[in-house]
Amino acid sequence: MAGREVTFKANPTIWNSSPTAEGWLCAVIPDQIIGWASEFTEDALAYYPSSVSSLETIGGNYGTSTANEENILAVSPDVIINTYDCSETGLAATVASADATAEEYGIPVVCLSRDIEDSAACAANIGLWFGAAQRGYEVSVYIQNLLDLVTEASDAASAAGDVPTYYYAEQATGLFTEAIGSMHAAVFEYCGLENCAGDDISMSGMGGLEEVSLEQVIQWDPDYIFVWLDVAYQDITTSDEWSGITAVQNGDVYPIPLMPQNWFDRSPNSLRVLGCLYCASIVYSDYVSYDLAETISDYFSYMYGVELSAEQLTAIYCD
């Protein structure tokens, strides 16, 4: 999806070198995954197909993590796959990075787009490239239909002049967040929410995590707060310091679902489709046409062949 030409054997084994495309791979070609980039708990693995439950963690190259090259070469993947910035502005860096990785390992590298808008295309391409074209196409249609539900709700709210503001509370203090345009805020931007920080902060780098003060958050007074870590959620919802903010007063502070992977960010993975559905169901409750719990259950059934128990569905919101 970066416009490169890559040659590899048919029906290859695949190493996803960061925890970004694993959700698509599990839905389209689970039997061709050779190992995990990061470790899954047993509870998390229960959300994915049973055929991948015994895969080992072999490591990955993402964030501050670097894979052990000997470990990767020992399992001999036929293809390395990862998500990249495939936009016009990021393309040159993406091509250089993918080509460098291919040369380092001596293994073809395939680029997927990291944009949420390209989620359906990612699923279709995985199927087309790796020997499961029909399944890839079906999954892509399913994903696009879900994203269209989010867009319909967002458009309806916007037409009614209902554009809520949000604050993304990161790290244990909740006083780190993302600037407009950060890839780590992609779910909120896809849903059409307004970043309460506006132009008061700017991106310091690809890693995000811009530090702010509580005084700033109070001044911004967001309508909704979404929280990454439970310790921050507990503090924001119970402490006097945060109590004057509109979102806190109205009970509109929400944890980000983490099962089987983070639905919003870190890593910005394929489950952000669910993150968009979750976010829209909260901020556009008067406009959404779907029942969130039913949609989530259907997603895991269709994508991974997993019929969620009541406990698994609850754990999505609470763990």
N, C-alpha and C positions, 0 to 999 in steps of 0.2 A: 504493500500500500504506500510505499515510498517511491514507487516508480522504478525499482531495481529489477533486474532479471536474475533469478536464482534457480539453480538446477540441483535436484536431489532425486533419490530413488523413490519409486512408487510406494505408497502406504508406509511412510517412514516412522521410526520412533522419534519422539519429540521431547526436548527439554525446554520448558518454559523458564527462562532465566530470571524471571521475577514473578511475584505472586499477582499477576495482572490478568493473564488470559486463561487461567486455570478453569474458571467457570464456563467459558466457551468450549474449551477442550473437553471438559467432563461431559458437556451436553452433546457434543458432536462426535468426538473420536476418543472416548475415555481409554480404550484399550491400547492406544498408541502413546500415551503419556509414560515417560520413563522414570519420573521421580518428581518430588516436590521441591520448589525453591525455598520454601520456609515450612516450618513444622506445623502440623495440624494436631489438635487434640483429638482424642477418640470421639468426643461429643461432636466436634465440628465435622469430622469425616462422615458422620452418620447422615449428613445432609447431602452428600455426594454419592454417586453410584457405588454399589458394593464392590465393583470390579477394581476400584482404585484404593480401597481401604488398606491394602497391604503395601502400597508404594512407600519407598523410603524417602526421607528428606536428603537430597543430594546437594542442596545449597543453591545460591543464586547471586547475581550481580545487580543490586538495586540499593538505593539509599547509601547507607554506610556498610552494607554487606558485600563481601567478595567471595565468590565460590572458590573452593579448592580445585584447581585445574586438573590435578591428578584424579580426583574423585569423579569429575565429569567425564574425562576421557576413559576412565575405567568402565563406565556404563555405556559408552559408545553411542550417544544419540546420533541419529541421522540428520536431524535438523534442530537448530536453536531458534526459538520464537520469542518475541518480546513486543511490548507496545511502545510506540514512539510518537513524538510530535511530527505528524506528517503534513502539517499545514505549510503554506508557502514560506512563512518566516522561519520555520524550524527544520525544513527539509534538508538543507545542506548539512547541518549538524547531525541529523538522524542518519543520513547516508554514510557520513564519515564514521560515526560510531558503530553502525551495523557492519560496515566493511572491515573495520579494525577488529571487531570481535570475531568475525569469520576468519580473518587471517590468524588471529591469536590461537584459536582452537582448531583450525583446519576443518571447520564444519560450517555448512551453509547457514546463514542467518536470514530469517524471514521477518519482515516488519508488519505489525498491525498498527492501525491508527488508535491513539488513546482517546480521541474525542467521543463523547457519549453519543453524538449524532451519528457516528459511524458504527455503533454497536451491532446493528443488524448486518451491515456489510462485513464486519469481522467474522461473524458466525458463518455467513455464506462463503466467504473466502476460505476459511478453515476447511469446510467441507469440500470445496472445489479443488483446493490445492492438495489435500491429503487423503483423497479417495472416498469421501462420503458426501458427494455433492447434493444428493436428495435430502439427507438429514440436515445438512448445513443450510439449505434453502428453507426447509420447513422451520428450523429454529430462527432463522433471520426474519421470516414473516411473523412469527410469534412475538419476537422481541420488538419489532417495529410497531405491531399492534398495541403493545403495552406502552411504548413511548408515545404513541399517538393519543392514548388516553390522558397522559400527563399534559401534552400540548393542548388538547381540547379544554381541559380544566383551566390551565394557565391563560389561554386566550380568552375564555369566557370571563375570568376574573378581571383580566386587564381591560376588556371592553366595558366592564362595569365600574372601572376606576379603582378596583381593589388590588393594589400592588403592595403587599406587606413587606416590612423590613425584617432582616434577620441578623443575628450575631452568631458566628461559629466559634464556640468556646473550646480551645484546644489546651492540651497539657493539663497537669494536675491543678494548676491555679485557675484555669479557665481564662487566663489573661494573655493568651496567644491566639492569633486569628489569621485570617487570610485577606489579602487585598483583592480588589476587583481585578479579574483577569487571571487569577491564580488557578492552576489546574486542580489544586486541592479544594477549590470551591465550585467545581464544575457542576455538581448536582444542584446546588442552589441557583446557579446561573441558568441551567437548563430549565428549571422550574419557573424562571422569570421573577425570582425574588430580588429585592433591592438590598444590597449590602449596606447596613446601617452606618458603616465607617466612611462610606463615600470616598472622597479624595483625601481624607485625613491621613490615610496610610497608603504606602505604595509597596510594590513587590521588591524585596531585597535580594531575591534569588529564586531559583527553581524550587528550593526546599520549603519556601513559605515560612510559616510560624512567626508572624510579625508580633512582637511584644507590644502590648498596650497597657494602659492603666485602668483601674476600676472607674476612676473619675471620667475617663473618656467613654466607657461603656454606658455609664449613667447618663452622660450628656447625649449620646446617640439614641438611647432609650428604644431599643428594638422591640418590635411586635412579637418576635419569636426568637428563642435561643435554642440552638442545637449543640449538644455537648458530646465530646469525644470520650472522656474518661469518667468512670463512676464517681471517683473522689471529687471531681469538679462538679458533677451533677448534684451530689449531696450538699456541697458547700453553697452552690448557687441557689438551690431550692430551700435551704434552711437558715442561711445566715442573714443577719440584719443588714450587712453591707450591701447585699444585692437586692434587698426587699423592695426598694422604691422603683425598680425598673418595671415597665409595663408588662413585659413578658412574664416576669416572676409573679407580679400581682394577679395576672390573669390565668396563671397555671399553664402557661405556654412555653415551658422548658422541657425539651425532649432529648432522651439519650439516642445516640446513633446505634442502630442494630449492628451486631458483630458476628452473627452466625450465618454461614460457616466462615465468612470473611467480612471485613468492614464494608458496609454498604455505601459509604460515602467517599472514602479516602484512605490513604496510607495502608495498603496500596490503592491507587485509583484503578480498581479492577472491574471485571465484567458485572459484578453484582450492583454496580451503581444504577443499573436499570431498576432494580428493586428500591434503591435509595430514592430515586425520582418518584416512584409510586408512593413510597412511605411519606416523603416530604410533601407531595401534592395533597395527599389525603388529609394531612394536618392543616396546612395553610389555606387550602381551597376546599374545605369540607362541604361548603354549600354548592360547589361546582363539579365535584368528581362524580363519575357515573359508575364506579366500581366499589365493591366491598373489599377492603384491604386484606383482611384475613383470608377470605376465599381466594383472592388473587394470588396471595403468597403461597397458599397450599397448592393451587393449581400450577404455579410456576415450578415448584420443586418436583411435583409429580410429572409434569410434561418434560422438563429439562433433564431431570436426573433419575426419574423412576422411583422417587422416594415419596411415600405417603406419610406426611408429617403427623406425629402424635400431638395431642394437646400440649404435652410437656415441651416438645420441640418448638411448637409455635410460640408458646409463652417465653421460652428461653431466648428467642430472637430479640424480644423487646427488653429482657431483663438482665441478660448476662453481660 
